[in-house]
Amino acid sequence: MSLAMPLNKTVPITAFNRGKAGQIFSEVKKTGMTVVMKNNEPECVLLSPAQYESLLDAQCDADLYTIAEKRLQSLTPKDMISFDDVCHGAGITRDELERMDEVELE
């Protein structure tokens, strides 16, 4: 589900009072989110665990991007470490790296 999806799936709050909470929660699990309406106004948004996790991941990514942008703006050549210095500090050589299997990162 796209984070930019409009909040057009709604349920009236009276449905909870009529014992339909289980049905509403099952639907939220399937669709990702539902807006609970009270007096024809949005009262809250119910999110599935997957959608909630997706939103948290997106927020974390945005926070990390902001931190990286700030660091890049103040970066100077004296702040940088050469690749060879990093390898030396880790106790590995370029030849050892060339012989290693490729690692997949997520």
N, C-alpha and C positions, 0 to 999 in steps of 0.2 A: 504494500500500500504506500502510495506517495505521501510524503509529509505535507505536500502542497494541496492535498485533496480537500475540497470544501467540506465543511461540517454539515452535510445535508441529511444525514441519518439521524432522526430524532425520535424520542419516545416521551410521552407525557409522564410527569411524576406520579400521577394518579394510577398508572399501571403498576407501580410498586405497591401501592395501597391495596390493589386488587389481587395481590398474590402472584404477580407475573415476574417477580425478580429473577427466578431461575431461568425462565425463557429469555428474558432480556440479557442476562449474563451469557447465555449460550450464543445468542446472536452477536453480542460484542466480541466474543472469542472468534467467531467466524469472520466478521466484517472488520474488526480492528478497533472501531470506535463508534460511540453513539452519544449524541447530545441529549441530556435530560432537560426537558422544558417545564417551566413553572410559570403560570400566568402568561403564556405565550412569549416568554423570554428564556434564553438559555440560562440554566441554573448551574450545570456542571457538565463535564465531559467524562464519559466512562471509556477507558482504554483497555484493550487486551494486554496481557503481559508482554506479548511479542511487540506490540506497537509501543508500549511504554519503554521497553528496552531499546527499541529503534530510536525513539526520541532522545533517550539518555546518551546513546552512542553518537547521535548527530550533535548534541550539545557538547559532548566531550571533544569531538573532532573540531568543532568551531572554536572551542577554548584553546585547544592545542595550536590551531592555525593562527589565532590571535597572538599567542605567545611567540610563535615562530616568526611572525611578521615583525613584532617589536624587536626581537633579537637581531633579525636581519637588517633592520634600519640602523642599528647602532654598531654593526659589525665592522671591524677594521682589520687590515692584514695582520697586525700583531696578535689578534685574537685567534688566528687560524693556526692549525697544526697540519703539517704535511702528511700525506698518506704514508710515506716511508717512516716518519717519526712515530705514527700510530702503530705501524707494524713492529717497529723496533721495541716500543713500549710493551707490546703484547707478546714479544718474544717469538714472532713468526717472520718468515721471509716471503717475498713475492712468489718465489718458486713453490713454496708450500701451499700458498693460496691457489696458485694455478692448478695444482694437482688435486685439490679438494673437490668433492662433489658439490654441485650447486644446491643451495638451500632456498626453499620457497618460504617467503614471509607473507603473512596476511596483513 
